[in-house]
Amino acid sequence: MTNDRQEKVDELSILDLLSTLIKHRKLIITWIVSVTLFMVVFSLIMPETYKARAVLLPSSSETSFFDGITQSLGIEGVGDLLGAGGSDQSYRLKSILESRTMAEKAIAKFNLQERYGEFLLDDAINVFAGRIDVSINEDGTMSIVASAKTKYFSFGSESRETSKLSADIANFLVDQLDFLNKELKLQKARNEKKFIQGRFDKTKHDLDSVSLKLKDFSEKHGLISLPDQVKALVEISAQLDAQILIKDVELTTLKSQLNNKHPMVLQLENEIEKLRRKLNELKGDVNSTDMGTLLPGFKAVPSLAMQFFNLKRDVEVQGLLYKFLVQQLEQTKLQEARNTPTIQVLDYARVPQRRTSPWRTLMVLIAVFVGGIFGVSHALLRNKIQFLQDSGDKSYLNLKNTLASMKTGFFKKK
């Protein structure tokens, strides 16, 4: 019995609602049409946004000057340690694109400060940064998306101009990225060349000096060779000394780019320490575990032969270091003279044929929905007030008196 009564109440409520909506259908339609017309007009006059996209592939041919260490020395290049890998190269290019220098060039090229309506350059740079999106994709490529907006009340030719501007900005960034990256690499190559040239000149001088000393010593004492075991000791110690000197060169350059606590710096310092420990084993400063049973230590060499040994070893060390620096000097010269593209452009930006915003169809659909909600709410409210008025409910009288007093008070203040 109770359920039947509840169902009848629900049916009456639904019928009352439908009756109310039908009764105030003109009001509801008026709301929907009004809100929709407002949204249509607003969507037509609001700024249009166009986006152009360029796709790049960072060049993988970048090398460090350490990569030319000879295999005979067993020295490996540290190009990876210095960030010559593809992923690091992508982030390097991303940093260039997002730099202030790049923003200033683009703003000056396209007169964007005036277009943005910004009095200060810093504000124009902030707007520009918000309209440029640089992303590194999973496949190793880079995407540059440039956005451009029209002004309010813009139609026809200005829309086409803005569409073209977005593509021009994206392609300008591509060209400038290659130019700036070349300049940075050229400056880096010049600095490396200057550093290597200095070490090369010093090593050449040291090699000439020690070679002359060896010659004078040999002529004075009549020594021209050493026993086979001592000769092997000279070669091994010279190799170790040369590796230590070469890694010291690497460490100096690495510290110029990274702080002293960086894991790469600590790793290289650890390698140098291991090489010095091996050299100390040969000298007899520590107990030898690997070579002591095969080769005599430095202390086992007679005094006169020891002098000849040291000179011979110094010549070997400086010779190996000289050979290494010659190769690296030539490599830095090639890098300095290289003028090849540093990026590969997979897709230049094309003029977009469609705007990315506003989404006018979606805005109109939302306006219809919102207008319908306002219309139904207004209809229900009007119906409720009419019901209270017809029934003489005190709530309606109180509301009427309150509104009247508010109106009277408002005009008195005026």
Buried (B, 14 or more C-beta within 10 A) or exposed (E): EEEEEEEEEEEEEEEEBEEBBEEBEEBBEBBBBBBBEEBBEBBEEBBBBBBBBBBBBBBEEBBBBBBBBEEEBEBEBBBBBBBBEEEBBBEBBBEBBEEEEBBBBBBEEBEBBEBBEBEEBEEBBEBBEEBBBBEBEEEEBBBBBBBBBBEEEBEEEEBEEBBBBBBBBBBBBBEBBBEBBBEEBBEBBEEBBEBBBEBBEEBBEBBEEBBEBBEEBBEEEEBEEBEEEBEBBBEBBBBBBBBBBBBEBBBEBBBEEBEEEBEBBEEBBEBBEEBBEBBBBBEBBEEBEEBEEEBBBBEEBEEEBBBBBBBBBBBBBBBBBBBBBBBBBEBBBEBBEEEEEBBEBEBBBEEBEEBEBBEBEEBBEBBBEBBBBBBBEBBBEBBEBBEBEEEEEEEBEEBEEEEEEEEEEEEEEE
